[in-house]
Amino acid sequence: LVNEVLAARLPRELALGLAFGTALVVGLIWLEFRAVRPTLLALLPTSCGIIWGLGMLGWAGVVLDLFSVFAVLMFLGIGVDYGIHLLHPTLGAHGVGMTDALSLVGPALLLAGATTVVGFGTLAWSAYPPLRSLGLVSVATITTALLASL
């Protein structure tokens, strides 16, 4: 009964939440960088992560459910961090090149991404199907965002 009620209300509320959340994230990133180009570059790993990750899941035949939709929303908050952290060393008067930024920030991004993937990846072995889909979607989207940022 709960799943039926949630499924009936989800599309409208998800669209509103996704639109509001995306606008807020883009606005906050713009306030940090104060320019369009770095704002778009910071969003690039997240965009690629969603497209690549969900594409891989579709190719593998994974069916998305309510929990996996929440994983995508959660991913928006995690994936955008990779782009932001990678761009920061390149900005300002003492900004470094992208190669140097990768050598500075890359190991930390790899460690953060690996621990997140392992943590959520354990859910992929859950006997409860919604938790399993949460784990699969999290692993796919976080891994692809990490790869896109690096």
N, C-alpha and C positions, 0 to 999 in steps of 0.2 A: 504494500500500500504506500509506504514512504517513497519507494523508488518510482511508482507511478505518478505521485504528486510532484516529485522533483523533476521527473522527465517532462511533465506537462509545463512546468514553470521555467525550466532551464533555458530553452532557446532565447526567450526574450531577456531574461535576467543575465544570461551569459553575454549576449550582444551588448547590453548596456554596460556591464562590468568590464568587458574587454575594451570597449570604446573609451570609457572613462579612465581605466587603468593605463591604456596605451597613451592617451593624451597627457595624463599626469606624468608618466615616465618620460615621454618626449619633452615635455615642458621642463622637468627637473634637469634632464641632461642638457637642454639648451641653456638653462640658467647657469649650469656649471661651465660650459664651454663658451657661451655667448657668440656662437657662430654656427652657421648651418652645416658647413663641411664636417667639422669634427663630431657634431651631433649625429649626422647621418652615418659617419664611419663607426661611431660607437654602437649604433643600432644594427650595423651590417652582420656581425656574428649571430645576433639573435634572429634576424630575418633568415639567414642561411640555415641556422640550426632548426628552425621550425619547418622550413621547406624540405630540407634534406632529411631531417629526422622523421617527420610524418610521411614523407615519400618512402623512406625505407620501411616503415611500419606497414604502410599500405601494400608495398611490394611483397612483404613477408606475410600478408594476410591477417595482420593483427586488427581486431575490431575495437574501435574506441567506445568507451562507455563513460559514465558520469565521472568516475575517478580519474580516468585518463584526461578528461577535459580539465579537471582541476590541476593535473600535472602540467598541462600546457600553460595554464595561467601562472603557475608557480615558476615555470621555466622562464617566463618573460622577466621575472625579477632576478633570476640567477644568470641567465645568458647575457643580459645587457652589461653586467659587471665585468665580464671578460673584455669587452670592447673598451669600456671606460678605463680600466686599469692599464690596458695596453697603450692607450692614447696619451695618458697623462705625462709620461716621460718625454714625449715628442713635442710637447707644447711649451710655450714661453720662450724667454730670451735664452735660456740655457738648455733648450730642448735637444734631445739626441735623435739620431736617425732611427728608423724602424728596426734595423738590425740590432742596434744597441738596446733599444727598448725591449726587443724579444729576449735578448740575453739577460736583461735586468728583471723583467717581469715574467718571462716564459716559465722558469722553474716553479714560481709560486702559482701561476695559473694551472700548470700541470698537476701540482699537488692538490690544489683546491678542487680541480675538476675530477681528479682520480678519486679523492675521498668522497665527493658527492656522488659520483657514479657507483662506487662500491656500496655506499650507504643505501641509496635508493635501489641499486641493482639487487640487493638481497630480497627485495619485495617480489622480484620476478619468480621466485620459487615458492611463493605463498600458495596455500591451498585455496585461498579465497580469491576468486577471479578478479574482482575489482582492484584488490591490492596488487595482484599480478600485473594488470594492465597499467596501474600507476607506476610500477617499477619499470616495465618495458618502455613506456613513453618517456619517463624521466631519463633512463639510460640513453635512449636514442637521441633525444633532443639536446641533452647536456653534452654528450660526446660530440655531436656534430657542431654545436656552438663552439666548443673548445677547439675543435679542428679548424673551424672557420676563422676563429680569432688568431690562431697561430699561423 
